[in-house]
């Protein structure tokens, strides 16, 4: 949206702050493939998917171990960017 269009709508621009994982979560997922329920593993095999396929796993895994690893990664990444995060929130 152009500046002129923004002025007509009374919208205000907002600043964005993005945090991206320092590690590819697709590399974390295969370590937790055994946590998937048996039925999900069988369905994946039945449709020709590999249980170890990290792209599929990263979308399907909501098991405790995987989620904990993601939360730990997010926490560590946030600690590494703590000053930037605080500065953004104080604006």
PyMOL commands that set and color helices and strands:
alter all, ss='L'
color gray80, all
select helices_A, chain A and resi 3-9+25-35+38-46+54-60+64-80+82-89
alter helices_A, ss='H'
color red, helices_A
deselect
rebuild
show_as cartoon
